[in-house]
Amino acid sequence: MMSNLQKISVGVLFAIAIFFGLFHLTESPSFLFDEGWYFQTSANLATTGIDGLQMAPGNIEHISTFLTVGYPLIFPLGLWFKIFSIGVLQARLFMVLFLIGFAVVSYFLSRKMYGPALALGVLAMIATFPPLYGNGKSVMGEVPGLFFLVSALIASWQVRADAGRKTFWVILSGLLMGL
């Protein structure tokens, strides 16, 4: 059981992560070159249904020849653009969701493995780690990759803990690890 102080601390740390995730969202960091490629690819996917870069009017080249990031970032961002329209603010909000999701799954993994006190320390380190916000708000594949990796580790941990649903956890772990 968590004490009231620990619950308050967790809430404050998540509030700090949300604040720094949203702070100067469209201005900081400045829009990066690679981010533009991923942004355009997702925007093209949302508008034309083709995941590629527009090289000339009506000529969209598939991303496999240009980009190193794939569908775990491009497809969800394309769906996000389809729902909420295309823009830098929308793209960065999407990345903040991945950033907060990474903090959440990291907290739960460390809590599951080491208990609430150490999980609080892990969350404190993540919530106050400046490069996470400097690079994590950009439309890049690193933070989504960390989110999927830590989620896969949670599923792998559950393979041992939940013998009744072992097959489910093995499949989910493999799927998340592949992402």
LUMTILO-102166 format. One record per atom (N, C-alpha, C): x, y, z; residue number from 0; residue in one letter. Coordinates in steps of 0.001 Angstrom, whole numbers, plus 500000, padded with zeros to 6 digits. Layout:
X; Y; Z; NUM; a
...
END
This chain:
500831; 498806; 500000; 0; m
500000; 500000; 500000; 0; m
500869; 501248; 500000; 0; m
500386; 502235; 499271; 1; m
501094; 503501; 499218; 1; m
500550; 504428; 500307; 1; m
501449; 505157; 500937; 2; s
501016; 506145; 501919; 2; s
500449; 507365; 501193; 2; s
499776; 508205; 501931; 3; n
499218; 509421; 501345; 3; n
500313; 510320; 500787; 3; n
501458; 510374; 501467; 4; l
502580; 511184; 500995; 4; l
503092; 510661; 499651; 4; l
503171; 509341; 499519; 5; q
503616; 508761; 498249; 5; q
502622; 509055; 497137; 5; q
501325; 508967; 497429; 6; k
500306; 509274; 496422; 6; k
500403; 510731; 495969; 6; k
500585; 511620; 496929; 7; i
500725; 513036; 496598; 7; i
501992; 513266; 495773; 7; i
503074; 512602; 496157; 8; s
504336; 512733; 495427; 8; s
504195; 512248; 493987; 8; s
503528; 511130; 493787; 9; v
503293; 510615; 492442; 9; v
502472; 511618; 491634; 9; v
501426; 512161; 492231; 10; g
500603; 513156; 491544; 10; g
501393; 514397; 491166; 10; g
502223; 514872; 492088; 11; v
503047; 516061; 491820; 11; v
504045; 515776; 490703; 11; v
504667; 514609; 490732; 12; l
505647; 514276; 489687; 12; l
504982; 514143; 488320; 12; l
503795; 513562; 488266; 13; f
503094; 513504; 486990; 13; f
502670; 514897; 486530; 13; f
502292; 515750; 487468; 14; a
501950; 517138; 487121; 14; a
503179; 517865; 486569; 14; a
504346; 517617; 487145; 15; i
505589; 518215; 486637; 15; i
505863; 517721; 485218; 15; i
505695; 516415; 484994; 16; a
505930; 515861; 483659; 16; a
504963; 516454; 482642; 16; a
503720; 516594; 483019; 17; i
502731; 517181; 482103; 17; i
503057; 518652; 481843; 17; i
503426; 519391; 482886; 18; f
503769; 520799; 482718; 18; f
504936; 520967; 481752; 18; f
506038; 520250; 482002; 19; f
507205; 520401; 481128; 19; f
506958; 519821; 479739; 19; f
506091; 518832; 479646; 20; g
505734; 518309; 478330; 20; g
504974; 519323; 477495; 20; g
504134; 520117; 478137; 21; l
503311; 521109; 477426; 21; l
503946; 522491; 477347; 21; l
505000; 522739; 478116; 22; f
505626; 524054; 478182; 22; f
506271; 524412; 476844; 22; f
505864; 525533; 476268; 23; h
506363; 525997; 474962; 23; h
506344; 524860; 473934; 23; h
505219; 524225; 473834; 24; l
505088; 523001; 473045; 24; l
505489; 523176; 471584; 24; l
505041; 524235; 470946; 25; t
505340; 524390; 469514; 25; t
506659; 525104; 469254; 25; t
507220; 525764; 470258; 26; e
508442; 526538; 470050; 26; e
509714; 525816; 470479; 26; e
509622; 524958; 471461; 27; s
510817; 524349; 472019; 27; s
510666; 522845; 472091; 27; s
511527; 522105; 471463; 28; p
512628; 522540; 470614; 28; p
512110; 523030; 469265; 28; p
512996; 523703; 468537; 29; s
512579; 524156; 467214; 29; s
512300; 522937; 466335; 29; s
511526; 523148; 465303; 30; f
511125; 522046; 464424; 30; f
512366; 521482; 463741; 30; f
512631; 520212; 463906; 31; l
513849; 519581; 463421; 31; l
513676; 519029; 461998; 31; l
514793; 518822; 461317; 32; f
514778; 518322; 459949; 32; f
514095; 516956; 459858; 32; f
514547; 516004; 460682; 33; d
513945; 514663; 460671; 33; d
512481; 514712; 461072; 33; d
512166; 515586; 462017; 34; e
510790; 515741; 462455; 34; e
509900; 516163; 461290; 34; e
510422; 517018; 460431; 35; g
509670; 517448; 459250; 35; g
509360; 516295; 458313; 35; g
510316; 515398; 458152; 36; w
510096; 514233; 457291; 36; w
508992; 513348; 457860; 36; w
509047; 513080; 459169; 37; y
508037; 512232; 459799; 37; y
506678; 512922; 459792; 37; y
506692; 514224; 460015; 38; f
505469; 515015; 460006; 38; f
504814; 514955; 458627; 38; f
505612; 515178; 457574; 39; q
505055; 515173; 456221; 39; q
504552; 513782; 455842; 39; q
505280; 512755; 456236; 40; t
504855; 511391; 455931; 40; t
503510; 511083; 456589; 40; t
503353; 511455; 457844; 41; s
502084; 511223; 458545; 41; s
500963; 512074; 457961; 41; s
501290; 513301; 457586; 42; a
500283; 514171; 456976; 42; a
499835; 513597; 455630; 42; a
500774; 513082; 454842; 43; n
500410; 512460; 453568; 43; n
499560; 511214; 453801; 43; n
499882; 510458; 454828; 44; l
499086; 509276; 455156; 44; l
497665; 509681; 455528; 44; l
497526; 510762; 456295; 45; a
496202; 511221; 456714; 45; a
495382; 511751; 455546; 45; a
496039; 512417; 454602; 46; t
495285; 513051; 453509; 46; t
495121; 512158; 452288; 46; t
496157; 511374; 451957; 47; t
496088; 510569; 450725; 47; t
496011; 509071; 450973; 47; t
496352; 508640; 452184; 48; g
496364; 507210; 452476; 48; g
497676; 506542; 452091; 48; g
498670; 507328; 451668; 49; i
499980; 506791; 451275; 49; i
501015; 507271; 452281; 49; i
501766; 506316; 452860; 50; d
502808; 506706; 453813; 50; d
504096; 506976; 453049; 50; d
504253; 508210; 452639; 51; g
505424; 508578; 451868; 51; g
505649; 510068; 451866; 51; g
506702; 510457; 451166; 52; l
507073; 511863; 451049; 52; l
506695; 512374; 449670; 52; l
506113; 513546; 449636; 53; q
505731; 514143; 448356; 53; q
506960; 514815; 447759; 53; q
507435; 514291; 446642; 54; m
508619; 514820; 445978; 54; m
508265; 515841; 444897; 54; m
507060; 515738; 444382; 55; a
506541; 516660; 443375; 55; a
505023; 516551; 443445; 55; a
504315; 517516; 442869; 56; p
502851; 517400; 442905; 56; p
502383; 516063; 442317; 56; p
501642; 515321; 443122; 57; g
501118; 514038; 442680; 57; g
502114; 512897; 442724; 57; g
503344; 513151; 443176; 58; n
504379; 512114; 443224; 58; n
504788; 511884; 444673; 58; n
504233; 510825; 445285; 59; i
504567; 510491; 446665; 59; i
505388; 509210; 446660; 59; i
506608; 509330; 447159; 60; e
507528; 508195; 447242; 60; e
507327; 507488; 448584; 60; e
507320; 506166; 448576; 61; h
507149; 505403; 449812; 61; h
508309; 505683; 450762; 61; h
508046; 505671; 452058; 62; i
509047; 506066; 453044; 62; i
510197; 505079; 453196; 62; i
510037; 503866; 452726; 63; s
511075; 502868; 452948; 63; s
512399; 503265; 452315; 63; s
512378; 504132; 451338; 64; t
513624; 504552; 450700; 64; t
514271; 505740; 451404; 64; t
513563; 506373; 452352; 65; f
514074; 507597; 452965; 65; f
514228; 507544; 454473; 65; f
513276; 506941; 455163; 66; l
513195; 507088; 456612; 66; l
513581; 505826; 457360; 66; l
514035; 506029; 458591; 67; t
514389; 504890; 459430; 67; t
513305; 504588; 460461; 67; t
512326; 505466; 460587; 68; v
511216; 505220; 461500; 68; v
510079; 504608; 460690; 68; v
509273; 503784; 461329; 69; g
508241; 503084; 460582; 69; g
506855; 503264; 461155; 69; g
506036; 502273; 460931; 70; y
504619; 502338; 461259; 70; y
504289; 502554; 462734; 70; y
505113; 502144; 463717; 71; p
504715; 502414; 465108; 71; p
504593; 503913; 465427; 71; p
505227; 504769; 464656; 72; l
505075; 506207; 464843; 72; l
504207; 506814; 463747; 72; l
504447; 506462; 462507; 73; i
503798; 507113; 461369; 73; i
502299; 506815; 461333; 73; i
501887; 505578; 461494; 74; f
500469; 505229; 461394; 74; f
499622; 505842; 462513; 74; f
500040; 505728; 463794; 75; p
499226; 506389; 464832; 75; p
499181; 507911; 464663; 75; p
500291; 508517; 464248; 76; l
500295; 509962; 464035; 76; l
499415; 510339; 462852; 76; l
499414; 509526; 461810; 77; g
498519; 509765; 460685; 77; g
497055; 509697; 461102; 77; g
496707; 508728; 461933; 78; l
495339; 508632; 462460; 78; l
495019; 509838; 463337; 78; l
495970; 510260; 464162; 79; w
495802; 511440; 465006; 79; w
495526; 512673; 464134; 79; w
496286; 512826; 463040; 80; f
496070; 513944; 462113; 80; f
494693; 513859; 461460; 80; f
494271; 512657; 461120; 81; k
492961; 512476; 460496; 81; k
491838; 512927; 461445; 81; k
492016; 512649; 462732; 82; i
490994; 512996; 463723; 82; i
491069; 514466; 464134; 82; i
492272; 514967; 464428; 83; f
492430; 516294; 465017; 83; f
492989; 517350; 464066; 83; f
493156; 517057; 462825; 84; s
493718; 517919; 461776; 84; s
495246; 517948; 461858; 84; s
495847; 518480; 460832; 85; i
497299; 518456; 460683; 85; i
497887; 519768; 461178; 85; i
498875; 519674; 462038; 86; g
499550; 520857; 462546; 86; g
500649; 520479; 463514; 86; g
501558; 521416; 463740; 87; v
502665; 521171; 464661; 87; v
502139; 520965; 466078; 87; v
501182; 521762; 466498; 88; l
500611; 521614; 467834; 88; l
500014; 520224; 468022; 88; l
499256; 519759; 467035; 89; q
498638; 518444; 467139; 89; q
499706; 517342; 467203; 89; q
500741; 517462; 466389; 90; a
501799; 516446; 466378; 90; a
502533; 516412; 467707; 90; a
502833; 517582; 468242; 91; r
503570; 517632; 469508; 91; r
502698; 517161; 470670; 91; r
501393; 517438; 470633; 92; l
500493; 516904; 471666; 92; l
500481; 515382; 471639; 92; l
500501; 514825; 470444; 93; f
500564; 513378; 470287; 93; f
501838; 512827; 470929; 93; f
502951; 513516; 470731; 94; m
504214; 513061; 471309; 94; m
504212; 513217; 472835; 94; m
503540; 514244; 473344; 95; v
503428; 514399; 474802; 95; v
502657; 513219; 475395; 95; v
501656; 512724; 474668; 96; l
500935; 511536; 475149; 96; l
501881; 510341; 475265; 96; l
502746; 510157; 474268; 97; f
503738; 509082; 474350; 97; f
504696; 509324; 475520; 97; f
505095; 510574; 475724; 98; l
506011; 510920; 476797; 98; l
505398; 510605; 478160; 98; l
504166; 511005; 478368; 99; i
503474; 510723; 479634; 99; i
503223; 509220; 479758; 99; i
502873; 508582; 478654; 100; g
502695; 507128; 478669; 100; g
503968; 506402; 479070; 100; g
505110; 506892; 478592; 101; f
506395; 506312; 478977; 101; f
506631; 506462; 480474; 101; f
506316; 507638; 481017; 102; a
506480; 507845; 482466; 102; a
505568; 506902; 483254; 102; a
504348; 506728; 482781; 103; v
503381; 505858; 483473; 103; v
503858; 504406; 483471; 103; v
504218; 503884; 482299; 104; v
504624; 502471; 482244; 104; v
505944; 502254; 482968; 104; v
506841; 503243; 482961; 105; s
508095; 503118; 483712; 105; s
507823; 503063; 485205; 105; s
506906; 503899; 485650; 106; y
506533; 503886; 487065; 106; y
505948; 502524; 487455; 106; y
505028; 502005; 486644; 107; f
504395; 500734; 486987; 107; f
505367; 499558; 486909; 107; f
506288; 499582; 485944; 108; l
507281; 498504; 485872; 108; l
508183; 498524; 487098; 108; l
508695; 499697; 487448; 109; s
509587; 499762; 488608; 109; s
508832; 499469; 489905; 109; s
507575; 499849; 489973; 110; r
506763; 499534; 491161; 110; r
506540; 498025; 491270; 110; r
506265; 497406; 490137; 111; k
506034; 495960; 490115; 111; k
507306; 495197; 490498; 111; k
508456; 495702; 490042; 112; m
509704; 494991; 490281; 112; m
510336; 495311; 491635; 112; m
510254; 496573; 492067; 113; y
511033; 496996; 493231; 113; y
510238; 497657; 494353; 113; y
508948; 497900; 494131; 114; g
508138; 498504; 495180; 114; g
507904; 499991; 494975; 114; g
507004; 500556; 495782; 115; p
506596; 501947; 495567; 115; p
507679; 502987; 495843; 115; p
508567; 502732; 496790; 116; a
509585; 503740; 497122; 116; a
510555; 503939; 495958; 116; a
511060; 502859; 495409; 117; l
511990; 502979; 494283; 117; l
511261; 503465; 493028; 117; l
510018; 503055; 492862; 118; a
509243; 503524; 491708; 118; a
509079; 505035; 491754; 118; a
508927; 505568; 492945; 119; l
508831; 507017; 493106; 119; l
510140; 507694; 492682; 119; l
511253; 507099; 493035; 120; g
512556; 507622; 492600; 120; g
512724; 507567; 491098; 120; g
512295; 506478; 490475; 121; v
512363; 506348; 489021; 121; v
511496; 507415; 488358; 121; v
510294; 507597; 488863; 122; l
509410; 508619; 488318; 122; l
509997; 510014; 488502; 122; l
510627; 510265; 489646; 123; a
511266; 511566; 489884; 123; a
512389; 511816; 488881; 123; a
513181; 510789; 488589; 124; m
514265; 510955; 487613; 124; m
513707; 511218; 486219; 124; m
512659; 510506; 485838; 125; i
512065; 510702; 484509; 125; i
511411; 512071; 484414; 125; i
510652; 512459; 485425; 126; a
509911; 513724; 485388; 126; a
510831; 514937; 485382; 126; a
512039; 514798; 485903; 127; t
512955; 515935; 485982; 127; t
514144; 515807; 485043; 127; t
514053; 514957; 484040; 128; f
515164; 514732; 483107; 128; f
514987; 515634; 481882; 128; f
515704; 516760; 481809; 129; p
515477; 517745; 480745; 129; p
515581; 517216; 479308; 129; p
516543; 516349; 478973; 130; p
516589; 515888; 477583; 130; p
515334; 515152; 477128; 130; p
514611; 514574; 478064; 131; l
513361; 513905; 477704; 131; l
512377; 514897; 477102; 131; l
512342; 516096; 477639; 132; y
511423; 517114; 477125; 132; y
512008; 517816; 475909; 132; y
513324; 517947; 475855; 133; g
513953; 518576; 474703; 133; g
513823; 517740; 473448; 133; g
513960; 516431; 473592; 134; n
513872; 515547; 472434; 134; n
512549; 514800; 472375; 134; n
511896; 514632; 473505; 135; g
510674; 513840; 473561; 135; g
509461; 514501; 472941; 135; g
509448; 515843; 472901; 136; k
508306; 516542; 472310; 136; k
508389; 516582; 470794; 136; k
509570; 516358; 470243; 137; s
509730; 516337; 468790; 137; s
509127; 515062; 468234; 137; s
508648; 515128; 467017; 138; v
508070; 513947; 466373; 138; v
509226; 513064; 465917; 138; v
509693; 512251; 466825; 139; m
510794; 511332; 466576; 139; m
510398; 509968; 467143; 139; m
511144; 508955; 466845; 140; g
510770; 507613; 467248; 140; g
511304; 507145; 468586; 140; g
512133; 507955; 469260; 141; e
512785; 507478; 470474; 141; e
511814; 507260; 471631; 141; e
510993; 508240; 471933; 142; v
510086; 508106; 473080; 142; v
509003; 507058; 472818; 142; v
508396; 507019; 471616; 143; p
507477; 505898; 471370; 143; p
508171; 504540; 471482; 143; p
509418; 504465; 471037; 144; g
510165; 503218; 471171; 144; g
510373; 502835; 472622; 144; g
510707; 503816; 473462; 145; l
510852; 503553; 474899; 145; l
509526; 503119; 475518; 145; l
508440; 503770; 475099; 146; f
507114; 503401; 475611; 146; f
506803; 501937; 475284; 146; f
507016; 501532; 474025; 147; f
506726; 500155; 473630; 147; f
507668; 499165; 474315; 147; f
508936; 499538; 474486; 148; l
509897; 498657; 475145; 148; l
509514; 498409; 476604; 148; l
509228; 499466; 477343; 149; v
508889; 499300; 478757; 149; v
507546; 498580; 478896; 149; v
506612; 498843; 477985; 150; s
505342; 498101; 478001; 150; s
505589; 496616; 477760; 150; s
506507; 496292; 476867; 151; a
506854; 494891; 476614; 151; a
507493; 494256; 477843; 151; a
508293; 495017; 478553; 152; l
508905; 494488; 479774; 152; l
507854; 494203; 480846; 152; l
506842; 495058; 480938; 153; i
505745; 494794; 481878; 153; i
505024; 493502; 481495; 153; i
504735; 493333; 480210; 154; a
504060; 492115; 479748; 154; a
504937; 490891; 480004; 154; a
506243; 491020; 479798; 155; s
507165; 489904; 480058; 155; s
507188; 489556; 481536; 155; s
507134; 490562; 482399; 156; w
507095; 490333; 483838; 156; w
505817; 489584; 484225; 156; w
504719; 489900; 483554; 157; q
503438; 489263; 483853; 157; q
503413; 487792; 483440; 157; q
504281; 487385; 482519; 158; v
504338; 485973; 482115; 158; v
504600; 485107; 483343; 158; v
505512; 485549; 484212; 159; r
505811; 484796; 485437; 159; r
504732; 484958; 486488; 159; r
504158; 486150; 486569; 160; a
503233; 486452; 487662; 160; a
501827; 485899; 487452; 160; a
501403; 485764; 486201; 161; d
500028; 485359; 485905; 161; d
500045; 484069; 485084; 161; d
500216; 482936; 485761; 162; a
500335; 481648; 485074; 162; a
499067; 481276; 484314; 162; a
497914; 481753; 484764; 163; g
496643; 481416; 484118; 163; g
496495; 482021; 482731; 163; g
497115; 483161; 482504; 164; r
497005; 483836; 481198; 164; r
498382; 483986; 480547; 164; r
499215; 483001; 480740; 165; k
500596; 483056; 480256; 165; k
500660; 483276; 478752; 165; k
499827; 482589; 477985; 166; t
499842; 482727; 476521; 166; t
499529; 484156; 476104; 166; t
498539; 484770; 476749; 167; f
498188; 486151; 476437; 167; f
499380; 487076; 476651; 167; f
500056; 486944; 477806; 168; w
501169; 487829; 478122; 168; w
502357; 487599; 477206; 168; w
502595; 486359; 476801; 169; v
503696; 486081; 475867; 169; v
503408; 486731; 474507; 169; v
502185; 486605; 474024; 170; i
501822; 487224; 472735; 170; i
501905; 488747; 472826; 170; i
501363; 489324; 473893; 171; l
501401; 490775; 474048; 171; l
502847; 491261; 474173; 171; l
503665; 490537; 474916; 172; s
505063; 490909; 475051; 172; s
505780; 490890; 473704; 172; s
505549; 489846; 472924; 173; g
506169; 489755; 471612; 173; g
505702; 490856; 470676; 173; g
504410; 491150; 470705; 174; l
503871; 492221; 469863; 174; l
504478; 493571; 470232; 174; l
504497; 493879; 471523; 175; l
505073; 495148; 471971; 175; l
506564; 495226; 471708; 175; l
507277; 494122; 471874; 176; m
508712; 494116; 471602; 176; m
508981; 494361; 470121; 176; m
508120; 493840; 469274; 177; g
508269; 494076; 467840; 177; g
508032; 495529; 467453; 177; g
507163; 496206; 468197; 178; l
506901; 497624; 467904; 178; l
508074; 498474; 468331; 178; l
END
